[in-house]
């Protein structure tokens, strides 16, 4: 089983995908924490009360596909778009594991999500079965470092969020350098987040 390809699952609304997402995904794949990262689009996060100007799934999926174009170790996963709502990560991981028995899956989350991980559905099952890679987010230090199934990575931090991007675009700011190649152009051409 240890010879199986390890796929990191980085889930999110990606509303929109930005360089912070791409940085962490690229870092984890290139530094060997996983073999590949699948950016997994979530139609609706059950822990987010207000998703805030959530674009239709297909527009967010298009931006993800633009963002990973040409990458050999990043891919897009749209499995949650076919699953019942709300999407729970444990259900996604279990379905992926049954569909791809030759792969091992690991969940990737920021330290902000780790702080509320005990509120996730079947959090212990996720830790025991898949494992969780935790990357740093500004303002969310990880204090409980000896948790079975959890690995903290010393990844570069970017204090950037999709909310920041949306608000900046709404105010007419140029976000070209905050977004992956091609995503800014797509947002401008389709007049998104205005």
MIVOKOL-81803 format. One line per 2 residues: their letters; for each residue x, y, z of N, C-alpha, C, O, CB. Coordinates in Angstrom, 3 decimals. Glycine has a CB too. Example, Ala and Ser with C-alpha at 12.3 -4.5 7.8 and 13.67 -1.06 7.14 Angstrom:
2
as	13.190:-5.690:7.800:12.300:-4.500:7.800:13.200:-3.300:7.800:14.236:-3.319:8.465:11.308:-4.473:9.046 | 12.850:-2.250:7.080:13.670:-1.060:7.140:12.900:0.030:7.870:13.409:1.138:8.039:14.084:-0.598:5.725 $
This chain:
194
xx	0.816:-1.198:0.000:0.000:0.000:0.000:0.863:1.267:0.000:0.444:2.290:-0.541:-0.930:-0.004:1.205 | 2.053:1.216:0.593:2.894:2.404:0.661:3.422:2.837:-0.708:3.905:3.959:-0.858:4.052:2.152:1.593 $
xx	3.334:1.959:-1.701:3.802:2.310:-3.036:2.755:3.087:-3.824:3.050:3.604:-4.901:4.191:1.059:-3.794 | 1.537:3.175:-3.300:0.476:3.884:-3.999:0.790:5.371:-4.111:1.418:5.967:-3.236:-0.855:3.681:-3.287 $
xx	0.334:5.944:-5.215:0.471:7.374:-5.409:-0.348:8.098:-4.343:-1.495:7.736:-4.084:0.022:7.786:-6.836 | 0.241:9.117:-3.728:-0.455:9.876:-2.695:-1.012:11.165:-3.315:-0.281:11.983:-3.873:0.502:10.197:-1.498 $
xx	-2.326:11.305:-3.193:-3.018:12.467:-3.739:-3.467:13.346:-2.590:-4.188:12.899:-1.699:-4.228:12.046:-4.621 | -3.039:14.596:-2.612:-3.502:15.566:-1.625:-4.785:16.208:-2.116:-4.871:16.646:-3.263:-2.425:16.641:-1.352 $
xx	-5.779:16.261:-1.244:-7.064:16.868:-1.593:-7.160:18.234:-0.928:-7.261:18.350:0.293:-8.254:15.956:-1.162 | -7.127:19.261:-1.767:-7.258:20.638:-1.291:-8.629:21.129:-1.749:-8.813:21.511:-2.905:-6.087:21.571:-1.835 $
xx	-9.573:21.110:-0.835:-10.940:21.486:-1.183:-11.219:22.936:-0.895:-10.529:23.582:-0.107:-11.922:20.630:-0.443 | -12.250:23.436:-1.550:-12.648:24.811:-1.297:-13.689:25.289:-2.273:-14.011:24.622:-3.257:-11.459:25.714:-1.350 $
xx	-14.213:26.475:-1.972:-15.175:27.106:-2.878:-14.458:27.699:-4.092:-15.037:27.810:-5.172:-15.977:28.203:-2.141 | -13.190:28.080:-3.902:-12.389:28.688:-4.970:-13.199:29.780:-5.675:-13.459:29.721:-6.876:-11.926:27.609:-5.994 $
xx	-13.583:30.769:-4.882:-14.501:31.814:-5.350:-13.874:33.204:-5.238:-14.351:34.025:-4.455:-15.810:31.767:-4.551 | -12.794:33.493:-6.018:-12.143:32.657:-7.039:-10.882:31.974:-6.486:-10.432:32.252:-5.375:-11.780:33.512:-8.273 $
xx	-10.332:31.070:-7.311:-9.026:30.489:-7.021:-8.006:31.627:-7.122:-8.099:32.470:-8.015:-8.678:29.295:-8.012 | -7.029:31.648:-6.202:-6.030:32.716:-6.228:-4.630:32.131:-6.035:-4.469:30.920:-5.879:-6.331:33.773:-5.136 $
xx	-3.623:33.002:-6.047:-2.240:32.511:-5.990:-1.911:31.832:-4.671:-1.015:30.990:-4.622:-1.277:33.651:-6.219 | -2.614:32.181:-3.605:-2.396:31.507:-2.323:-2.733:30.026:-2.418:-1.980:29.183:-1.929:-3.234:32.165:-1.222 $
xx	-3.867:29.706:-3.048:-4.251:28.301:-3.265:-3.188:27.583:-4.094:-2.755:26.480:-3.759:-5.630:28.211:-3.972 | -2.783:28.230:-5.174:-1.849:27.600:-6.111:-0.471:27.416:-5.480:0.205:26.418:-5.728:-1.731:28.437:-7.390 $
xx	-0.061:28.388:-4.663:1.235:28.317:-3.981:1.311:27.102:-3.067:2.282:26.347:-3.107:1.485:29.592:-3.173 | 0.271:26.916:-2.235:0.308:25.818:-1.280:0.224:24.474:-2.001:0.919:23.527:-1.634:-0.835:25.953:-0.264 $
xx	-0.627:24.389:-3.030:-0.765:23.141:-3.788:0.555:22.786:-4.463:1.005:21.641:-4.397:-1.890:23.262:-4.842 | 1.165:23.756:-5.102:2.432:23.534:-5.797:3.539:23.154:-4.810:4.319:22.238:-5.069:2.835:24.791:-6.586 $
xx	3.601:23.861:-3.682:4.616:23.575:-2.670:4.514:22.127:-2.184:5.519:21.417:-2.142:4.475:24.543:-1.485 | 3.316:21.687:-1.819:3.144:20.338:-1.267:3.506:19.254:-2.270:4.069:18.224:-1.901:1.712:20.141:-0.804 $
xx	3.183:19.485:-3.542:3.520:18.497:-4.576:5.021:18.521:-4.889:5.646:17.467:-5.007:2.705:18.764:-5.863 | 5.591:19.704:-5.022:7.007:19.795:-5.403:7.961:19.402:-4.278:9.052:18.895:-4.540:7.322:21.199:-5.853 $
xx	7.559:19.633:-3.031:8.420:19.302:-1.898:8.173:17.878:-1.391:8.720:17.481:-0.362:8.200:20.300:-0.766 | 7.358:17.119:-2.107:7.215:15.694:-1.828:6.305:15.287:-0.686:6.355:14.139:-0.244:8.509:15.158:-1.565 $
xx	5.478:16.192:-0.199:4.507:15.802:0.831:3.439:14.890:0.233:2.919:13.998:0.903:3.848:17.053:1.466 | 3.124:15.127:-1.036:2.201:14.291:-1.811:2.761:14.198:-3.225:3.643:14.967:-3.606:0.726:14.879:-1.810 $
xx	2.241:13.250:-3.997:2.675:13.137:-5.391:1.951:14.127:-6.292:2.508:14.629:-7.269:2.450:11.720:-5.897 | 0.705:14.394:-5.945:-0.120:15.280:-6.760:-1.156:15.932:-5.844:-1.546:15.349:-4.832:-0.811:14.499:-7.940 $
xx	-1.599:17.133:-6.197:-2.680:17.791:-5.463:-3.868:17.957:-6.399:-3.742:18.451:-7.519:-2.221:19.174:-4.891 | -5.030:17.527:-5.903:-6.278:17.735:-6.640:-7.031:18.864:-5.951:-7.430:18.745:-4.793:-7.147:16.419:-6.700 $
xx	-7.220:19.963:-6.680:-8.022:21.073:-6.167:-9.486:20.678:-6.356:-9.973:20.573:-7.482:-7.682:22.444:-6.905 | -10.167:20.464:-5.255:-11.497:19.861:-5.269:-12.554:20.919:-4.994:-12.651:21.459:-3.892:-11.593:18.725:-4.233 $
xx	-13.347:21.203:-6.026:-14.347:22.262:-5.943:-15.530:21.824:-5.090:-16.137:20.778:-5.319:-14.823:22.660:-7.341 | -15.833:22.645:-4.113:-16.981:22.391:-3.245:-18.134:23.304:-3.654:-17.961:24.519:-3.750:-16.609:22.610:-1.750 $
xx	-19.316:22.722:-3.897:-20.442:23.579:-4.262:-20.935:24.426:-3.093:-21.440:25.530:-3.299:-21.578:22.735:-4.793 | -20.793:23.917:-1.861:-21.280:24.664:-0.692:-20.636:24.097:0.557:-20.794:22.915:0.860:-22.835:24.602:-0.583 $
xx	-19.909:24.936:1.283:-19.262:24.526:2.532:-20.303:24.560:3.655:-20.848:25.623:3.953:-18.037:25.457:2.870 | -20.590:23.398:4.289:-21.613:23.385:5.337:-21.261:24.208:6.572:-22.150:24.535:7.359:-21.871:21.981:5.753 $
xx	-19.981:24.553:6.762:-19.592:25.354:7.920:-19.595:26.861:7.636:-19.413:27.669:8.547:-18.221:24.932:8.389 | -19.803:27.231:6.364:-19.860:28.655:6.026:-21.327:29.076:5.974:-22.107:28.580:5.162:-19.139:28.948:4.658 $
xx	-21.678:30.005:6.864:-23.064:30.476:6.914:-23.405:31.290:5.669:-24.462:31.110:5.065:-23.302:31.318:8.179 | -22.485:32.196:5.295:-22.724:33.042:4.130:-21.571:32.872:3.154:-20.472:33.368:3.401:-22.886:34.535:4.541 $
xx	-21.810:32.169:2.037:-20.721:31.954:1.086:-20.292:33.228:0.373:-19.214:33.259:-0.220:-21.130:30.929:0.068 | -21.105:34.279:0.415:-20.725:35.561:-0.158:-20.533:35.541:-1.653:-19.493:35.088:-2.132:-19.489:36.034:0.473 $
xx	-21.501:36.016:-2.400:-21.408:36.141:-3.861:-20.813:34.899:-4.514:-19.894:34.998:-5.327:-20.571:37.355:-4.227 | -21.333:33.743:-4.161:-20.805:32.492:-4.705:-21.181:32.365:-6.178:-22.359:32.296:-6.527:-21.334:31.278:-3.905 $
xx	-20.160:32.333:-7.037:-20.407:32.175:-8.470:-20.947:30.774:-8.750:-20.737:29.859:-7.953:-19.111:32.432:-9.286 | -21.642:30.600:-9.874:-22.092:29.258:-10.262:-20.914:28.282:-10.342:-19.791:28.664:-10.671:-22.827:29.310:-11.616 $
xx	-21.200:27.023:-10.034:-20.167:25.983:-10.009:-19.319:25.959:-11.277:-18.094:25.867:-11.205:-20.808:24.629:-9.809 | -19.967:26.041:-12.433:-19.241:25.899:-13.703:-18.253:27.038:-13.944:-17.199:26.820:-14.543:-20.226:25.833:-14.858 $
xx	-18.573:28.234:-13.491:-17.633:29.358:-13.645:-16.412:29.137:-12.751:-15.280:29.365:-13.176:-18.324:30.715:-13.294 | -16.643:28.694:-11.519:-15.526:28.444:-10.607:-14.690:27.264:-11.091:-13.468:27.261:-10.945:-16.040:28.180:-9.181 $
xx	-15.353:26.265:-11.666:-14.639:25.109:-12.218:-13.780:25.532:-13.416:-12.646:25.079:-13.565:-15.641:24.000:-12.638 | -14.323:26.391:-14.254:-13.564:26.903:-15.404:-12.303:27.622:-14.937:-11.227:27.432:-15.505:-14.436:27.858:-16.251 $
xx	-12.438:28.449:-13.899:-11.266:29.180:-13.392:-10.217:28.217:-12.832:-9.019:28.438:-13.012:-11.689:30.188:-12.302 | -10.654:27.154:-12.157:-9.707:26.154:-11.660:-8.955:25.494:-12.811:-7.740:25.312:-12.744:-10.438:25.090:-10.828 $
xx	-9.679:25.140:-13.858:-9.033:24.505:-15.010:-8.055:25.437:-15.712:-7.014:24.998:-16.201:-10.081:24.032:-15.999 | -8.388:26.723:-15.760:-7.453:27.716:-16.307:-6.201:27.768:-15.423:-5.078:27.810:-15.924:-8.126:29.133:-16.400 $
xx	-6.412:27.765:-14.108:-5.306:27.917:-13.152:-4.294:26.777:-13.235:-3.095:27.019:-13.100:-5.853:28.003:-11.740 | -4.742:25.546:-13.453:-3.815:24.402:-13.419:-3.284:24.040:-14.804:-2.511:23.092:-14.942:-4.507:23.189:-12.810 $
xx	-3.685:24.776:-15.813:-3.272:24.473:-17.190:-1.747:24.345:-17.290:-1.006:25.238:-16.880:-3.776:25.570:-18.157 | -1.306:23.233:-17.836:0.119:23.005:-18.035:0.831:22.366:-16.857:2.005:22.011:-16.970:0.774:24.283:-18.349 $
xx	0.153:22.210:-15.734:0.797:21.630:-14.552:0.792:20.103:-14.635:-0.173:19.498:-15.104:0.086:22.099:-13.260 | 1.880:19.496:-14.176:1.949:18.036:-14.168:1.596:17.455:-12.803:1.273:16.272:-12.699:3.337:17.577:-14.577 $
xx	1.656:18.280:-11.751:1.386:17.732:-10.418:0.163:18.341:-9.733:-0.092:18.072:-8.559:2.585:17.933:-9.546 | -0.589:19.160:-10.465:-1.843:19.712:-9.962:-2.965:19.317:-10.912:-2.784:19.285:-12.129:-1.758:21.262:-9.811 $
xx	-4.133:19.017:-10.335:-5.289:18.664:-11.156:-6.545:19.210:-10.493:-6.510:19.657:-9.347:-5.392:17.121:-11.353 | -7.646:19.172:-11.219:-8.929:19.631:-10.714:-9.824:18.423:-10.498:-9.862:17.518:-11.331:-9.588:20.647:-11.685 $
xx	-10.536:18.408:-9.393:-11.470:17.331:-9.073:-12.857:17.949:-8.886:-13.042:18.834:-8.051:-11.018:16.541:-7.785 | -13.826:17.475:-9.672:-15.186:18.022:-9.582:-16.184:17.031:-8.988:-17.393:17.178:-9.171:-15.659:18.449:-10.955 $
xx	-15.682:16.024:-8.277:-16.521:14.941:-7.752:-17.654:15.450:-6.864:-18.739:14.869:-6.858:-15.670:13.964:-6.971 | -17.416:16.528:-6.114:-18.445:17.022:-5.198:-19.642:17.621:-5.926:-20.720:17.755:-5.346:-17.853:18.054:-4.269 $
xx	-19.458:17.981:-7.191:-20.572:18.549:-7.954:-21.633:17.498:-8.271:-22.762:17.830:-8.632:-20.058:19.175:-9.249 | -21.255:16.221:-8.132:-22.204:15.139:-8.417:-22.744:14.501:-7.138:-23.549:13.571:-7.194:-21.538:14.072:-9.284 $
xx	-22.302:15.000:-5.995:-22.687:14.419:-4.711:-23.828:15.208:-4.076:-24.028:16.381:-4.391:-21.483:14.374:-3.763 | -24.587:14.550:-3.167:-25.670:15.274:-2.475:-25.125:16.407:-1.615:-24.017:16.325:-1.085:-26.486:14.310:-1.602 $
xx	-25.920:17.467:-1.485:-25.552:18.606:-0.638:-26.130:18.417:0.756:-27.171:17.775:0.895:-26.049:19.939:-1.253 | -25.497:18.950:1.791:-24.215:19.647:1.735:-23.064:18.666:1.544:-23.180:17.481:1.857:-24.000:20.467:3.007 $
xx	-21.951:19.180:1.023:-20.804:18.294:0.781:-19.963:18.205:2.034:-19.442:19.205:2.527:-19.948:18.796:-0.408 | -19.841:17.001:2.537:-18.979:16.748:3.679:-17.699:16.104:3.180:-17.731:15.166:2.383:-19.684:15.850:4.734 $
xx	-16.571:16.616:3.657:-15.265:16.145:3.201:-15.098:14.649:3.386:-14.515:13.986:2.528:-14.165:16.871:3.935 | -15.594:14.107:4.482:-15.443:12.672:4.731:-16.108:11.853:3.625:-15.575:10.826:3.205:-16.041:12.298:6.099 $
xx	-17.275:12.309:3.151:-17.963:11.603:2.062:-17.164:11.685:0.765:-17.097:10.719:0.004:-19.373:12.185:1.850 | -16.562:12.839:0.521:-15.729:13.029:-0.671:-14.535:12.087:-0.641:-14.248:11.404:-1.624:-15.250:14.490:-0.775 $
xx	-13.840:12.054:0.494:-12.657:11.193:0.624:-13.035:9.718:0.490:-12.334:8.957:-0.178:-11.959:11.437:1.976 | -14.140:9.310:1.123:-14.573:7.909:1.027:-14.921:7.540:-0.414:-14.581:6.450:-0.875:-15.787:7.656:1.943 $
xx	-15.595:8.440:-1.122:-15.963:8.157:-2.516:-14.719:8.099:-3.413:-14.608:7.226:-4.274:-16.944:9.230:-3.041 | -13.795:9.025:-3.205:-12.551:9.004:-3.983:-11.773:7.716:-3.726:-11.250:7.107:-4.659:-11.678:10.228:-3.640 $
xx	-11.698:7.304:-2.466:-10.963:6.084:-2.110:-11.597:4.855:-2.756:-10.886:3.935:-3.160:-10.918:5.909:-0.581 | -12.918:4.831:-2.858:-13.574:3.677:-3.491:-13.427:3.716:-5.008:-13.338:2.670:-5.651:-15.061:3.635:-3.114 $
xx	-13.400:4.922:-5.585:-13.249:5.052:-7.043:-11.816:4.826:-7.510:-11.587:4.316:-8.607:-13.710:6.424:-7.489 | -10.868:5.201:-6.686:-9.454:5.110:-7.061:-8.704:4.284:-6.012:-7.922:4.837:-5.239:-8.821:6.534:-7.200 $
xx	-8.933:2.972:-5.976:-8.328:2.139:-4.929:-6.806:2.073:-4.996:-6.169:1.681:-4.018:-8.881:0.749:-5.013 | -6.210:2.447:-6.123:-4.749:2.414:-6.242:-4.088:3.683:-5.712:-2.861:3.767:-5.667:-4.354:2.205:-7.689 $
xx	-4.881:4.660:-5.316:-4.342:5.903:-4.779:-4.587:5.961:-3.276:-5.538:5.374:-2.760:-4.973:7.127:-5.483 | -3.698:6.691:-2.580:-3.934:7.038:-1.180:-4.253:8.524:-1.141:-3.613:9.316:-1.832:-2.691:6.686:-0.266 $
xx	-5.218:8.899:-0.353:-5.640:10.293:-0.289:-5.296:10.894:1.068:-5.403:10.237:2.103:-7.146:10.412:-0.559 | -4.878:12.164:1.039:-4.622:12.928:2.262:-5.341:14.262:2.124:-5.337:14.880:1.060:-3.076:13.133:2.513 $
xx	-5.952:14.690:3.211:-6.640:15.968:3.218:-5.640:17.083:3.510:-4.766:16.931:4.363:-7.784:15.970:4.256 | -5.773:18.202:2.799:-4.934:19.382:3.009:-5.837:20.513:3.500:-6.807:20.877:2.836:-4.169:19.792:1.688 $
xx	-5.507:21.067:4.676:-6.282:22.201:5.186:-5.344:23.228:5.808:-4.217:22.911:6.189:-7.337:21.731:6.223 | -5.825:24.451:5.904:-5.074:25.502:6.563:-5.255:25.421:8.063:-6.185:24.781:8.554:-5.499:26.868:6.052 $
xx	-4.360:26.073:8.788:-4.434:26.047:10.246:-5.702:26.724:10.762:-6.119:26.462:11.891:-3.206:26.722:10.845 | -6.326:27.591:9.957:-7.604:28.189:10.340:-8.693:27.110:10.406:-9.524:27.119:11.314:-8.004:29.304:9.339 $
xx	-8.684:26.188:9.445:-9.638:25.078:9.467:-9.276:24.037:10.524:-10.159:23.408:11.106:-9.706:24.420:8.096 | -7.982:23.856:10.770:-7.570:22.909:11.804:-8.115:23.350:13.167:-8.444:22.516:14.010:-6.024:22.788:11.850 $
xx	-8.206:24.662:13.373:-8.711:25.191:14.643:-10.161:24.778:14.908:-10.590:24.735:16.061:-8.603:26.710:14.652 | -10.919:24.473:13.845:-12.322:24.047:14.008:-12.538:22.622:13.489:-13.671:22.203:13.251:-13.265:25.021:13.269 $
xx	-11.447:21.892:13.319:-11.548:20.560:12.706:-12.429:19.606:13.520:-13.045:18.699:12.961:-10.157:19.957:12.546 | -12.485:19.809:14.813:-13.326:18.937:15.638:-14.813:19.104:15.320:-15.620:18.264:15.719:-13.081:19.222:17.114 $
xx	-15.187:20.168:14.612:-16.580:20.380:14.191:-16.888:19.705:12.860:-18.048:19.644:12.451:-16.875:21.871:14.084 | -15.865:19.199:12.181:-16.085:18.544:10.893:-16.749:17.190:11.109:-16.519:16.522:12.117:-14.752:18.378:10.125 $
xx	-17.560:16.805:10.162:-18.221:15.499:10.233:-17.170:14.390:10.178:-16.337:14.351:9.272:-19.252:15.336:9.077 | -17.224:13.489:11.162:-16.326:12.329:11.259:-14.850:12.725:11.158:-14.074:12.106:10.430:-16.659:11.320:10.164 $
xx	-14.484:13.761:11.898:-13.105:14.260:11.892:-12.104:13.163:12.256:-11.047:13.058:11.635:-12.964:15.434:12.865 | -12.429:12.353:13.250:-11.512:11.302:13.677:-11.312:10.255:12.586:-10.203:9.754:12.399:-12.028:10.637:14.947 $
xx	-12.385:9.923:11.864:-12.296:8.974:10.742:-11.356:9.519:9.661:-10.566:8.773:9.082:-13.708:8.698:10.141 | -11.451:10.818:9.397:-10.573:11.445:8.396:-9.116:11.315:8.837:-8.257:10.930:8.043:-10.948:12.948:8.188 $
xx	-8.840:11.634:10.096:-7.478:11.535:10.620:-6.952:10.100:10.556:-5.825:9.862:10.120:-7.430:12.043:12.060 | -7.782:9.141:10.998:-7.351:7.744:11.080:-7.187:7.093:9.711:-6.270:6.300:9.502:-8.341:6.951:11.896 $
xx	-8.073:7.427:8.783:-8.107:6.736:7.494:-7.240:7.414:6.442:-6.588:6.742:5.643:-9.529:6.647:6.995 | -7.232:8.738:6.439:-6.560:9.465:5.353:-5.354:10.272:5.833:-4.317:10.302:5.171:-7.545:10.392:4.671 $
xx	-5.493:10.911:6.961:-4.459:11.819:7.427:-4.735:13.234:6.960:-5.393:13.452:5.943:-3.091:11.363:6.945 | -4.227:14.184:7.711:-4.458:15.593:7.417:-3.129:16.330:7.406:-2.350:16.252:8.357:-5.425:16.225:8.445 $
xx	-2.883:17.045:6.316:-1.720:17.930:6.208:-2.210:19.340:6.516:-3.141:19.834:5.880:-1.042:17.849:4.772 | -1.577:19.984:7.497:-1.986:21.327:7.918:-0.903:22.325:7.523:0.259:22.180:7.903:-2.250:21.378:9.456 $
xx	-1.297:23.336:6.761:-0.365:24.396:6.390:-0.703:25.667:7.162:-1.858:25.868:7.535:-0.404:24.658:4.863 | 0.292:26.536:7.411:0.065:27.717:8.251:-0.790:28.776:7.565:-0.664:29.028:6.367:1.388:28.324:8.651 $
xx	-1.666:29.391:8.365:-2.421:30.573:7.934:-2.158:31.662:8.961:-2.146:31.382:10.160:-3.973:30.270:7.794 | -1.946:32.901:8.518:-1.654:33.993:9.456:-2.736:34.111:10.526:-3.930:34.119:10.230:-1.520:35.323:8.702 $
xx	-2.281:34.203:11.788:-3.206:34.388:12.893:-3.769:33.100:13.471:-4.583:33.139:14.394:-4.319:35.240:12.454 | -3.346:31.957:12.938:-3.853:30.670:13.424:-2.699:29.718:13.725:-2.463:28.773:12.972:-4.808:30.039:12.390 $
xx	-1.980:29.960:14.821:-0.894:29.051:15.169:-1.451:27.688:15.587:-2.531:27.605:16.173:-0.030:29.649:16.296 | -0.715:26.635:15.287:-1.125:25.291:15.685:-0.426:24.953:16.994:0.802:24.921:17.063:-0.788:24.236:14.576 $
xx	-1.213:24.701:18.022:-0.636:24.413:19.336:-0.603:22.914:19.621:0.305:22.427:20.296:-1.427:25.129:20.426 | -1.591:22.182:19.106:-1.643:20.726:19.336:-0.914:20.011:18.199:-1.520:19.624:17.200:-3.126:20.223:19.443 $
xx	0.388:19.847:18.373:1.225:19.318:17.285:1.394:17.802:17.314:1.903:17.226:16.353:2.579:19.958:17.338 | 0.983:17.150:18.385:1.163:15.696:18.492:-0.150:14.954:18.321:-0.567:14.216:19.213:1.783:15.335:19.836 $
xx	-0.794:15.139:17.203:-2.064:14.475:16.909:-1.803:13.389:15.876:-1.276:13.666:14.798:-3.141:15.494:16.397 | -2.172:12.154:16.203:-1.999:11.046:15.248:-2.773:11.337:13.971:-3.949:11.698:14.001:-2.469:9.701:15.866 $
xx	-2.085:11.171:12.854:-2.733:11.378:11.556:-2.616:12.795:11.027:-3.037:13.070:9.903:-4.172:11.018:11.654 | -2.049:13.701:11.820:-1.908:15.092:11.393:-0.436:15.440:11.219:0.403:15.099:12.052:-2.569:16.046:12.410 $
xx	-0.144:16.124:10.123:1.226:16.562:9.831:1.210:18.053:9.550:0.440:18.525:8.713:1.831:15.778:8.622 | 2.051:18.787:10.243:2.166:20.226:10.008:3.306:20.445:9.018:4.382:19.864:9.157:2.415:21.015:11.351 $
xx	3.060:21.284:8.022:4.117:21.583:7.059:4.532:23.043:7.200:3.706:23.923:7.443:3.648:21.283:5.608 | 5.805:23.274:7.045:6.346:24.623:7.124:6.317:25.229:5.722:7.353:25.430:5.087:7.799:24.620:7.714 $
xx	5.115:25.509:5.268:4.928:26.037:3.909:4.943:27.563:3.930:4.649:28.174:4.957:3.600:25.521:3.296 | 5.280:28.172:2.808:5.218:29.637:2.733:3.794:30.124:2.992:2.826:29.494:2.566:5.711:30.134:1.352 $
xx	3.678:31.243:3.688:2.359:31.796:4.009:2.030:32.961:3.092:2.882:33.792:2.778:2.302:32.247:5.478 | 0.770:32.999:2.671:0.277:34.147:1.912:-0.994:34.632:2.588:-1.975:33.894:2.684:0.019:33.780:0.405 $
xx	-0.975:35.856:3.048:-2.151:36.406:3.728:-3.102:36.971:2.678:-3.201:38.183:2.490:-1.745:37.509:4.764 | -3.793:36.065:2.006:-4.675:36.442:0.906:-5.882:35.519:0.969:-5.759:34.349:1.331:-3.947:36.348:-0.492 $
xx	-7.040:36.044:0.618:-8.256:35.233:0.641:-9.125:35.571:-0.562:-8.968:36.618:-1.190:-9.041:35.454:1.955 | -10.036:34.668:-0.866:-10.975:34.917:-1.964:-11.862:36.116:-1.651:-12.235:36.869:-2.551:-11.841:33.671:-2.231 $
xx	-12.202:36.296:-0.374:-13.015:37.449:0.038:-12.276:38.746:-0.278:-12.865:39.686:-0.811:-13.353:37.374:1.553 | -10.986:38.794:0.051:-10.163:39.964:-0.257:-10.188:40.245:-1.769:-10.362:41.389:-2.190:-8.701:39.746:0.234 $
xx	-10.012:39.192:-2.574:-10.003:39.350:-4.045:-11.344:39.892:-4.533:-11.391:40.847:-5.309:-9.693:37.994:-4.743 | -12.442:39.271:-4.069:-13.779:39.712:-4.506:-14.028:41.172:-4.146:-14.503:41.954:-4.968:-14.867:38.830:-3.876 $
xx	-13.698:41.529:-2.895:-13.919:42.912:-2.457:-13.078:43.898:-3.259:-13.552:44.978:-3.613:-13.602:43.054:-0.971 | -11.844:43.532:-3.543:-10.952:44.412:-4.311:-11.475:44.603:-5.738:-11.453:45.716:-6.264:-9.518:43.834:-4.343 $
xx	-11.943:43.518:-6.363:-12.483:43.613:-7.727:-13.726:44.494:-7.727:-13.911:45.320:-8.621:-12.817:42.202:-8.294 | -14.574:44.314:-6.720:-15.802:45.120:-6.621:-15.479:46.614:-6.503:-16.269:47.457:-6.928:-16.644:44.667:-5.408 $
xx	-14.297:46.945:-5.914:-13.883:48.344:-5.768:-13.068:48.831:-6.965:-12.564:49.954:-6.957:-13.072:48.517:-4.492 | -12.937:47.984:-7.998:-12.232:48.394:-9.205:-10.722:48.211:-9.159:-10.019:48.745:-10.016:-12.529:49.806:-9.479 $
xx	-10.211:47.479:-8.192:-8.767:47.239:-8.097:-8.330:46.208:-9.142:-9.100:45.331:-9.534:-8.386:46.757:-6.672 | -7.074:46.335:-9.583:-6.496:45.390:-10.545:-5.884:44.217:-9.775:-4.897:44.388:-9.059:-5.417:46.089:-11.450 $
xx	-6.466:43.037:-9.923:-6.026:41.861:-9.168:-5.202:40.886:-10.012:-5.060:39.719:-9.647:-7.228:41.142:-8.598 | -4.664:41.353:-11.127:-3.933:40.473:-12.040:-2.837:39.680:-11.353:-2.681:38.490:-11.627:-3.337:41.277:-13.153 $
xx	-2.072:40.309:-10.466:-0.933:39.639:-9.848:-1.325:38.806:-8.623:-0.469:38.167:-8.011:0.104:40.663:-9.453 | -2.595:38.811:-8.269:-3.101:38.017:-7.146:-3.760:36.728:-7.612:-4.144:35.883:-6.803:-4.091:38.832:-6.333 $
xx	-3.887:36.589:-8.932:-4.616:35.459:-9.512:-3.716:34.673:-10.460:-2.792:35.238:-11.045:-5.875:35.949:-10.255 | -3.978:33.370:-10.618:-3.180:32.574:-11.551:-3.340:33.087:-12.989:-4.340:33.716:-13.338:-3.586:31.087:-11.467 $
xx	-2.322:32.799:-13.809:-2.360:33.217:-15.214:-3.675:32.815:-15.863:-4.110:31.669:-15.756:-1.184:32.611:-15.991 | -4.295:33.762:-16.531:-5.528:33.488:-17.267:-6.789:33.690:-16.449:-7.838:33.992:-17.016:-5.502:32.093:-17.781 $
xx	-6.721:33.534:-15.138:-7.928:33.664:-14.306:-8.378:35.123:-14.245:-9.573:35.408:-14.324:-7.667:33.125:-12.875 | -7.430:36.041:-14.104:-7.779:37.467:-14.088:-8.485:37.860:-15.383:-9.505:38.549:-15.362:-6.515:38.334:-13.885 $
xx	-7.932:37.415:-16.507:-8.519:37.728:-17.811:-9.955:37.194:-17.901:-10.850:37.880:-18.395:-7.653:37.133:-18.949 | -10.162:35.975:-17.423:-11.496:35.361:-17.438:-12.474:36.185:-16.597:-13.606:36.424:-17.018:-11.431:33.903:-16.910 $
xx	-12.044:36.618:-15.419:-12.904:37.420:-14.531:-13.270:38.748:-15.191:-14.426:39.171:-15.158:-12.200:37.677:-13.175 | -12.272:39.401:-15.789:-12.512:40.699:-16.438:-13.453:40.538:-17.629:-14.408:41.299:-17.785:-11.178:41.334:-16.897 $
xx	-13.170:39.526:-18.477:-13.998:39.318:-19.683:-15.446:39.000:-19.344:-16.358:39.389:-20.072:-13.421:38.192:-20.530 | -15.659:38.288:-18.230:-17.024:37.897:-17.855:-17.643:38.829:-16.814:-18.730:38.568:-16.300:-17.024:36.479:-17.324 $
xx	-16.917:39.942:-16.504:-17.412:40.967:-15.567:-17.885:40.332:-14.252:-18.976:40.626:-13.763:-18.569:41.771:-16.212 | -17.041:39.457:-13.692:-17.393:38.752:-12.455:-17.014:39.587:-11.224:-16.070:40.376:-11.255:-16.689:37.374:-12.403 $
xx	-17.757:39.397:-10.167:-17.519:40.026:-8.860:-17.673:41.535:-8.878:-17.154:42.219:-7.996:-16.146:39.683:-8.374 | -18.369:42.058:-9.859:-18.590:43.520:-9.953:-19.772:43.939:-9.077:-20.112:45.121:-9.024:-18.845:43.945:-11.434 $
